[in-house]
Amino acid sequence: MRAEAEMSRNNGVIRIADDPRLVSTWTRHVRAGRAVRPLPGGVMDAGLTSDPIAWVRAVHAWDPNATIAGRAAAHLTFAPDLAVTEIEVYRAGLQSDRGPLRFRRHLLNPELTTWVGSLRVATPEASALTAALAGDYDPATIALRKSMVSVASLSDAARLLATRPAHRLRTVLRDVSNNPWSVAEVRAHRLLRRAGIGGWIGNYPIAVDGQVLTVDIAIPEARVAIEVNSFEFHSQRAAMERDAFRSNALLSIGWRPYVLTPR
């Protein structure tokens, strides 16, 4: 029963070198299907293979210098509702992907890392950028919306990140340069840039009767307000009522509201 007690005490993730006397026991557990080998030198309870946090613990049991980045880091630091199916791991050496783990051979600057308990994770800026580099803009837009990061702090972090090829990071910075608060807004901003339309500002505050309405995209000189109604935030009755109020309020002070949908 000692092996079971060790597995329970370590939340289902074991670093084999911590107790060499149990090496043969863990081999039997793996052969019997009660455990798996997530990474060299470790075993994990087979019932945890769908638990991303167990995989994160397995990474740090194997390589304490590795940093969890991207969506998984955002989930652990500022966006607990984000679903995690893949885990970006930044480390110095080469390693093939395993299970949900996606390895990047890039050791993050210490200024871009922080700690969640005993787990080394990317800062909100670095998690936003590394997720976006992988094509996932949810962490960046959530962090901007929650004021966990700013456009300026993302630019500062990018200088420390310095990934290659450099043009990919420049593309990410351009995509977030106008403060998008949703992935749908990222796409709308791209459309405006490609069309050569200028003079617009993302998430622009407008005062109406003592209230401040934040417009997704505003062209102040033309008094044009564009709302980007993604289904994430506009599928409930309360959202319909809010949108109607906002449109009427903007019209009352001479602005012209328009609506874009994801399509």
C-alpha angles and dihedrals in degrees: 000000000000092000092052091049091051091049091051094045091053096046093250099306121100132188101211095209090064090074114014090182089074097053095106091044092056090047089056091048091053093048090049092051094244092114139023134208105240093176137355113295097017144085131202133198106265089228090066100059091107093048110097093197090058089054090050090053089048090054092054093044087057101037117013090187094059117105126217108225141169122032094347091057090048089051090052097046115029112348109055092164093063111110113231121208099149128039121209112214120191115198141147100252137056119266132166118240115264128192107317093344118112111189125209120191097226126105108216120232108258089240088065094055135076138168134256102189104305094340121103109219138168119266116253090264094049094043090051092050097043091049091050091049086059090051097261113121097170095095093048095049093044091049091050092047092050091045089238087131137013133213087255095050091049089053091050091049091049090060089057094042095056097173124178134273088041095205091069091059091046089054091052092049090050091050092054097036094101097049103255114194097195139028088249088059091051088057093046091051090052091053092052092049093047090050090052093240114154139175095064130126129202119235095000119187117230123185114225121174094331094316129102116225117195110216117206092225126004134185097197097186091056093034090233120151121194121195118198104210106199115179090240091074105019107052100093133079092244089056091053091052092047093049092050091051092049094049093049092046092051092048090051092062096043102266122133112224121206129182129220123190125201090263 
